[in-house]
């Protein structure tokens, strides 16, 4: 399957919201979250008012225009922290792929493209929050140099140095 990775545009924002929902890890055999969770301020802040200063978002799309997944970074402040918050100068990464397109290397390609964008924008470090049971995601993040720096609820907070990451 051929696909390209490009910056998210205003037309991609509805799909980005869909990927925000997909990014919420649900263990095998458990009921998925109610879609109303996207209205929760602690979740919605990852996508609402997309395009503000500092936001970086990439989308993978097939040659036919079908969206496959997104990767984003957004800065948060001390008084409005994200789940993977480590500091106001460190953007938080969010990533998701459509279920039918996982395990095909698209996540790795999105990570590589994002790290290039972060580097171009002079961003030294990036953080994220991941459920430790989401082993595929944890392995991907570790390949890019992410290391555990703490816990927030049931999730691991991880950070990597953009310049030292495993961009392949």
Buried (B, 14 or more C-beta within 10 A) or exposed (E): EEBEBEEBEEEBBEBBBBBBBBBEBEEEEEEEBEEEBBEEEEBBBBBBEBEEEEBBBBBBBEEEEEBBBBBBBBBBEEEEBBBBBBBEEBBBBBBBBBEEBBEBEBBBBBBBBBBBBBBEEEBEBBBBBBBEEBEEBBEBBBBBBBEBEBEEEEBBBBBBEBEEBBBE
